[in-house]
Amino acid sequence: MSDPIFVPAGIRPSDEQQTIQTTRARHLLIEANAGAAKTTTLALRIAQALHRGASPQMILALTYTAPAVQALQAQLRLIGVPAAQIAALRIHTFESFSAELLLALEGPGALQLASLEQIRPYLLRAIERAQSWPDERYPEEMAVTASSEALVEGLLQSFAVLKGGLGVEQRLGDVGLSPEMAEELGCDYFTLRVRGAFEAIRRGGHPDHPAFRFDGDACYDLARALLAEEGLATGEHSPLALGLALIVVDEMHDTNRAMFTVLKALLQHNPRAAFVGVGDRDQVIHSQAGAEAGFMREHFEQEIGQPMRLPLTASHRFGATLAQAAGLLACKPYLAAGLRATEICLLPADSHRLQAQLIARIAQEHLAQSGLQDLRLLLRRPSQSVLIERELLKLGIAYDAQGLRPFLQRREVLLVRGLQAFCSNDFSGFPDKAQRAQVLEAMMLFCGAWIDSTELRHVDAVTAQRRAIEEAASPVDGMHDFIANQVLRTASDFARPRLHAAMELLRAGGLSTFARGFMQALDPAGLARAVLVRREDITQVRDNIAQLVQVVLAEDTSVADGFQMLHALALVQSRVRGKSRVTLSSIEAAKGLEFDHVLIPHLGRGEFVGEAGAAESRNLLYVAMTRARQRLTLAFNPQAPSRFLLDAGLLPGP
């Protein structure tokens, strides 16, 4: 007797989807292309299990993000699964599932921290503890001079990657922390030491549960306990023995080692459960918390078993032209499911400045059209937005930013603008108190400065800086005295000579000397290395200031005129704020989304390949291209186009 088949409402499944819906297999991995309705297909598989008689409590769906949970619930409603059944299903992120399980094991008591403000005091304490360790073997590696918000953000991002990958846990053994281990893990020694101090504070010495958890800690804690077999019963008494009939994982390409450890344990403790995972290995971006393509391939086969693999190739997002290009780029079959036509436009430009001008005109034309709603400019690196933003602002075009700050608000840009304003004693370019405070905060950060005030000696350094800056930023003329008496006077020995050398060039005002010497005098990468920890953050500081220099030089009159132009652009930006149909975005921030018109600039040779290498850069371009619905525009240097454009069949080969 054949299985009863669930018939969805509102859609007609493809042959591939029907095969996935009805196939019985212990382990089933779906190799899905971008835009191929992964979540809908997974919803069909869940509905089929319910239709076969599984109770909702016997089905567990795990996702990477909370929006993915909501998307799966929405697709279940769309295909006609009753609301009562959807409500009874176990649909979680890996983090929320782990937190629920740990709550049952530990009981209440661990605080759940959700914001940077809540976590900052603990992290600052960890930095202080790590830097004051009396038996430190590598003291020169611990010489980070500022405990700023930027440092806190960078450390938390690095911690997320380390915890997701369980790298420290798998390497330590009997070997202590070292710069060599840090290099292997892709971070610096300072980060490793602070992480150790932070974990000691977070655990609080309690034998049963930690003092607090932040985002990602629940999955990490559960995975760590599973690896160490700490406090977890086995067999039928295990908290993971949930009597499941089906376990599904959406967006499995985002899985990291901690998540995979939890998944392995679930499959071991629910031996009757079938498993279905769906993902696109070409969408693995390592800037996420330790994601690896291997969890859909070799790790799965070695640690869980040989799965059945089924394809999901047809995109519902875009047309055949883009499907063919994406397939060639990723070296895999790709189809278009519908009749939608997606136009691919090539935008050759011999210089970055010309490219930026052409892109701004395209944005202007886009806003005049009614057929295309959203234009998303997807950038490989934040510094690539600088010239584009300049041209958009010159045309008075409002734009939003996702995954990056507008260039005039970037800390390193504010540092240079603040130095120039001090040299000219003209702070009129910062008419808003909030802007003035941001400039002073940026200068304190990169100068490694501290507040020297008898009135504020009774409060901690973070509070003292906040209060002093708030007072100094209230009047416009307060900035000069603050920069002279706090920033420059208390700047670190490393930063002080660089600041003075840079200010000499700013005071001189000549474009040629500024062009030749400013980057060397200021040494942006050196300043950043003293106060930030992530390599990509340090690189971005250097690249953003290099682009700022080019913007100033583009005025072709004087350094002062170049900075006056920047102030004028900042004023335009403040006037055109508000939701816009034009958005500049990092590719990472656009992952999982789709847009009517996608524009990808800087596709010249060598421009799109980052420090992570060609493989990840290819994945990033694949993700960026497959966000488009109706139009994809690719901007490049025709004299030296990216190899990726040739691989995608968009340009003729040599």
C-alpha positions, 0 to 999 in steps of 0.5 A: 500500500502506497503512502497517502500523499499530502496535497498542498493548497495554493501551490503546485509542487515541482517534480523535485519537490514531490520526490523530496516530500515523499522519499523515505530515507534515514538521512536525506540531504537536499542540495538546493540552489539559491531561490529554489524554494528550500523552506517551502520544500521543507514545509512539504516534507513536514506536512507529509510526515503529519499526513502519515500520522506523526504527531506534531510533538514528534517533529523537530525543525531547526534553523539558523535564525529567528526569521527563518523560524517565522518563514517556515511557519509561514510556508506551513500556513501557505500550503494548508497545514492547520494552525493548531498543528503548526503551533504544536510543532517544535520549530526552533533556532539551534540557540532557542532549542539549546536554551530550552533544553538547558533550562530543563536541565539547570533550572532558572538562574542564568541571566539571558543578556541581549544587548551590547550595553548588558554584556559590556561590563563583563567584557571590560572586566575580562579585558582587565583580568587578562591584561593583569595576569601575573604569569603572562608568557606573551605580554607584548601580545596583550598591549591593546590600549583602549577598552572601547565599544569598537573593541567590545564589538570586535571581541564578541564577533570573534568569540562567536566564531571561536565558540561556533567552531569549538576551535579552542575546545578541540585544540587545547588538550594539555597545551596552553594558549599561544600566539601560534594557536591563535594564528591557527584559529584565525584570531589574535592572542589577545582575543584568546586570552580575553575569551578565557577570562570572559568564560571564567567570569561567565561561568561564575564558578557555579557547578550547575549553570553559568551566571549569564548567557549571551547570543550563541552561548546556549548552543555552545554550552550544550555542545561543550557539555555533550563533548565532555559528557558533563551532567547529561544522562544517557540512553532513554533518560537523556534530555535529548531522547525526545521520541522524535519521528522527524528532524529537519534542518533548514539553511543547513549550509549555515551550520557550525561545529557547535550546531552539528554537535547538537544535531549528532546527539539528537540523531543518536538519541532518537534512533527512529527519527528520519533526518532531512537537511536542506542547504546550498553549500555554495552559500557558505560565507565564513564571516558567519559563526564558523559555518562550514560546507563540510557539514553537508558533505564529508563531516556528515558522512564521516560522523553520522553516515552516508545520506541519500542526496536529492537535488533542488535545482529550479529557482523560483526567484529569477529567470533562465539567463541568471540561472545559467550564469549562477550555474556556471559560476558555481559549477552545478546544474541550475534551472529557472522554475517559472517564466520570469525574465531576469535582465543582466546588464553589464556596466563597464567603467575604466575608473572607480570614479567613473563607475561611481558616477554611472552607478549614481545615474542608474540609481537616479533612473531607478527612482524615476521608474515605477516597475522596479521597487528596490535597488540593492548595491551589494559590496564586497568591502565597505570601503568600496562604498565611499566614491559611490556615496559621494556621487549619490549625495552630490545628486541628492539621492537618499539611500539606506545602509545595511551591514555597513555604516555610511562612510561619513559616519565611520569612526576612522573617517570621523577621526580624520575629519576631526583632526582637520577641523582642529587644525583649521579651528573650524568645527562648523562642519559638525552642527549637531551635538550627536555628530560632535560626540561621535567625532570625539569618541572616534578620536579617543578610540584611535588615539588610545586616549583617556579622560584625565579629570579630577572631577571624574576620578571616582567613576570608571573609564567608560562612564568618565569618557561618556560624561566628558564627551557629552559636556564637551559636545554641547557647545560647538567651541567645546570640541577644540579644548577637548581635543587639545586637553584630553585627546592629544595630551593623553594619546598613547605614545604610539599614536601621538607622533602619528597624529602630529605628523598627519596634522602637519600635512593637514595644516600645510594644505597642499594636495600633492604633499597630502596625496604623497604623505598622509597615509604614511604619516597617520599609519591608519593600520597601525593606529587600528591595530593598537585598539582593535582586534579583528583583522578585517576591522583593521583592514577596513580602517586602512582602506576607508581612510585611503578612499577618503584621501581620494575623495579629498583629492577629487576636489582638485583645489586644496585640502581645506576645500576637500574637507569642506566638500565632505562637510557639505555632503554630510549636511546633504545626508542629514537632509535626505534621511529616511527610508529609500528604495536605494540601499547600500549593503554588505553581501552578508547582510543581504544573505537570505533576501531578494530584491528587484534590482541588484547592482554589484560594483568593483568586479575588476580583476583582483578587486572581488577576491578578499583575504579569505581567498578565491573560494569564499569570494566566489561564494560571496559573488554567487550569493550576491548575484542570486539575490536579484529578481528582475535585473542584475547589473555588474560593474567592472573594469573592461580592461581587467575584468574579474575572472568570475565574470568569465567563469559565469559566461557573462564575458567572452574568454581570452 
